[in-house]
């Protein structure tokens, strides 16, 4: 991912970086969660990892990208299409691996940022990096608060007359620490220990297209949300037999307060939940004359406790695993990858609810890549499963959902053909992908206003994805990307069904000028094609949108470091953007700040 593009966005959270990835969208849903969709695949088909360990909570296999600080990420590995089985199960849509920052050589680096903006918001962040000999240390802290999101579109329900979207205030704080032991020399073992803790509180915007007198509307606040993870990763890069082992333990807590209306005065219920997860990943490889053979093993056990403030919590527990083998080698100029795995998911405790037992799924991958002229061309085919989560099987979300004990896993076949080229001034990448999923899990509305998760007969997708970068003179760069997607579902009774919240097209054009010192500038256009969303009586159309953003800044030397000042505007045209019916994206927002690097 281009560093210039990341810096030009002045990202505060991981969601700010998401649109740098072609074919990615990160809408905020009715639970207040900002989720990642890649190539139209749902968020539960995408694995989000921290140095190889899943960050998503297994109960619902989601991660709120708006609560993960961007400053802790040194690199972001994005995987789309057929890929190695080492990424783990439930990753048919792709994977994002977040690798914390570190210095490449001996030295020290300190960064600090203070920023604020309109609507009323502020942020303080600091990162310290140290490296000496085999030891590398990373420490990062971040705190932010916001009075709410700017409102660009009037809504018929649950919206007051102010300039802020109802109930969208938030505050968050995080801390990350990492220690790495990496001795010099080939084939030496390495060890990394990473700890991350995040705490937050926020309001949840009500669905402004629903009449509370006739529909079930979420009037929620989340006064407490906490997540913590400890990841230990060791590698032995031996000449013949090597190991890459990761172990993790994570926990999460959340409190939801439910209110009677959009004034949020009368609390009428709530929910408290707690999650504990332990897991591991082992990738063992053997190198021979014909190539490399890898054995892959994943496993986790997770417990979810859920109940009201004055009620005994219900307990749910699951186990998930993968066992697989893959081989990688070369046949002349062609690099080949092939593998197979067996995945499993077992509900161990279901709080007395009816369970159909565990599920099994086979994963397959075949991929080939070769040079053709100045480019590299690849083609691949894969099969992957996506198991229902415990929440999809047994969660009622404070009366929002009706249970469906017959819910089954998805099975996805996908293929991809693409090419990429890298030049001194120009680089580019393009791919054509197809995807066919059997048993696609979606939602339906019941006559009483509740929703229920059901398996469609399936869905099919065809898409084209392209990106290009042009390095101009004077530290300037032009980036462009675009995706066109045709995604439809079918049932026993209907064909050609449009699936919700999957835009038909995405586009990005960005110009950045980022010299080490002096004036800096950036401008960005984000285009989103039409989509549909669930609404009373069927599907509601979501219009296409174009959003313009930009920033200007200045950097100058102060002592042994650089001090930078910046001002940026997001959604400068105050465009009304609807990623989901009744839940508009923020309108025009302005932010200014100072950043020190030394």
Phi, psi and omega in degrees: 000131185295128181297322181300318180295322179294311182298323182293342178269354182045056191290138174261323181227167184298330178299332179292339182266344191302319185285358170288343180269118177304140179074013180254139170228153181225075180282157175260126186267186185286353173267001182082014181262133175263115191242159184254127171245132176243126178053034179079000177279143182293163184296335180278359173260004183241126178272131175244121190237152170245106182052042176095352182252135181299133174268339182292145177281124185301331181309316177232002176051052179225157173222127178280104184293342180283353181246003177261116183294136182285335185293343182275352187265121176271323176212154182232106178273118182251125181243125176229147177079186180303128185210178183302146177289348182294343179288344174102175181284170178057041181231036180297331181275343180137186181211146172236122178249117181267118180252121182297158183291152177200154176278141180282343182212175183302141179151189180217145178215134178233134176234142176216143180222139171229128182214160177205170182188186178238136354304164191309118179202158178204157182209139172234133181212147178212143179223136177234128179240134178222143175213132177210117182060229182280353187261137177226132182237141176226130174224138183212142176221148186209136175219138182212157177209147180215139178283344180150174180270144175295144182254122181255348184222134176287143182239144185288336186224155172056040178219125178279184186274002182284180182272356182253147174294135183306129168060048178240018175292154179201157170214148184207153175214148182212159175213139177228138174227141181215136176235129181234133173248114187220085182292151180289156177107152180287151173060031176262141179291151178230156180217134178228134177236123184234133176234133180227134176225134181227136174227144185204163171214144183199158167272162180239118182300131176285157181284109189284355178263356183256133176280114182300338179286341184238342186232160175278115181244139177279112170252086188242151163227147179245092183287344180209124174221124183223142175213139180218147181215142173236123184236128176240123182229127178234144181227140173235095183275067183287162181294320185252308181237126181228163182226145170227106186241134179230132174235143181216153172223136182217157178216154179212145175226145179209138174240130177242128172255129180253134184242164184280336183200182187285358173275346175056040177259320186259104178281129183239007178168183180179183184206138175237135181223155179216137180232139173227129184225140171226139182200175180204156175225132178231124175239112179251131182233147176235129184256128178226186182294332182270352181141208184238134174247130181242135169257130185239130177223127174238150173194147174207156171231132184222141179240135180235122175251134185215135178187176176279171183300328182244021182240151176294129184291147172272146183245133174234145179215144181222160170229136177227149184201163173216137172231124184207170177219141176216153181236142180224132181196187182234141174236092189067231179277357186265126174267129186241145174223132178213140181198166178213148181211157173247125179253150178219150176217127184227116170288116183268326174224136184228023176052039176081358179279155181293130179236139178272005179093193184276172180234153175228151180208147179258134176248138180224149174210138172222128183215141178226143180217141183206153174283138174225104185064233180270000184247168169243132185243141178222160175211144181204157176224141178212160171232136180212149177258161172223110182281147170299146175278164175300324179295319178294327181280322192229358184270134180253353173051056178054046176083005182284325187242146168264141183285150175228095183292349182264009180299136185239166177290161169268156173224123187241126168257135177218151177226155183209141172229131183204174179209151176216152179216145182230119177241178182293323182245334185234136174219157182198166181206141177213147180210146170247130182228149175229148181214135176228122184241129174264136178075031182309129181271120177224184181247150171230152179266135178265161181302332181276006178094344177286166176247160177217138177276133183223160171269122168287171171301325178161188178211160178220145182222142172228132182212158174234133184228133181214150176210150181211151178224137178236119179272114180267175177284163176067041177062025180259150182212141176243125179240139178219143176208156180201150177221136172241129187227130172244111186231125180220153177241170177213156174233184176295337186252346186211156178228160177073027181287133175279133182266144189286149173060031174241098182299146180284343180203151175223144178211150178214135174225124185221136174243126180234141174231105188228073173289162180297326178224162179091202184285139174236151181205156177203148174221145186214134172249130175239121180246136180231129181282177181293156178209183176229164180213153178296136180208162176305130179087001179141224181253142174255142178283136174253121185287158173292160182210156173229128182239134178248134175224162179193168179205156174220145182206176178214138179238136176216155182284132175224110183063233180264010183227189178240135175247129181237141174242143181214154171226130179227152177235127174254139183052058185301328180276002181054043182289145175275111182241128182239094173292337179211147183303131177076003182231077183291150172288162181301148174277209184295130177225141182239137180222140177225149182194174175239140179227129180248133176230122181197000000 
